[in-house]
């Protein structure tokens, strides 16, 4: 059962999209402006979240926002390339991209990897730059699954049990490697991404439902068997009972709700949030960036941020529905599933409706690897959009 209308007849790969002027006119400017607005708003929030702390340490108060803007600029350059190079050529390179992402995840588990905030998920490359291969694995999985399922759907065949098992095997490798870090939040994103692509590819509903049930059972088993670290188990316990450990595992979530609730309708003003300036919320420039919006920009600012994210998801769905072939359709759907779940979990954990999992807010949170992966994903959306409008 597919969630989107069938794509039009596959277009012949041309390898080009015309002149630069023609490309600019044919871009999805609603998507581009929504993403640019999110990056701009995120830069202000990152600046506010880190400014006072850096001043107190007698450091450059703009250090984080400068790095954030540099990350966005690098991401924009790579995303431009991702938009211009015909996405249909990725069909041939999908295995290379997948293997490279898995090698990056393996490298994290070697002495090359570094532990930050409890997760052994990073590779420090020098100059203060850190790479998180798990973020790039999301892109690789989207492309790899789309390649496996596209040919089947182009022949108007429903994915068989063998096709689904092959896709699950493809996804199981990066999931297992990420779980060894351990990074449960990223694993959950990958699970939702797989479900999204399979649903759009027309996998039988019984398979999708069975996979959801299996995911729940695996999550429960991971807690019971001690696969997760102790701090992760405590986070789930604090989510189930917020009063269990208000000064320990439940501290972040409690402080986040206080910050958002104190913002009221219009907020306290940029750089004026007492919770933010007092550094009461750890990792506020990354996982808890939405608390800065809630406290300093209020309900109006938080709602604006949500509206911009909704526009990105809406345009992604529109691009998926109008894709010229199944491969582009599945790539676009996978990106939308990724952004949807990650945004929901990030904002949900600041509101207390989801457990704390350490996922950044797309385009808004500080982080080079996440920003690069997010913008390249948008580049792929633009790529599919451009080919759907080829003469």
Secondary structure as UniProt FT lines:
FT   HELIX           20..26
FT   HELIX           29..56
FT   TURN            57..58
FT   TURN            61..62
FT   HELIX           63..84
FT   HELIX           87..89
FT   HELIX           90..108
FT   TURN            111..112
FT   STRAND          113..116
FT   TURN            117..118
FT   STRAND          119..126
FT   TURN            127..128
FT   STRAND          129..131
FT   HELIX           133..154
FT   TURN            155..156
FT   HELIX           161..179
FT   TURN            180..182
FT   HELIX           184..200
FT   TURN            201..202
FT   HELIX           205..224
FT   TURN            225..226
FT   HELIX           230..240
FT   TURN            242..243
FT   TURN            246..250
FT   HELIX           251..262
FT   TURN            263..266
FT   TURN            270..271
FT   HELIX           274..277
FT   TURN            278..279
FT   TURN            282..288
FT   HELIX           289..292
FT   HELIX           293..297
FT   HELIX           298..321
FT   HELIX           326..351
FT   TURN            362..364
FT   HELIX           368..388
//
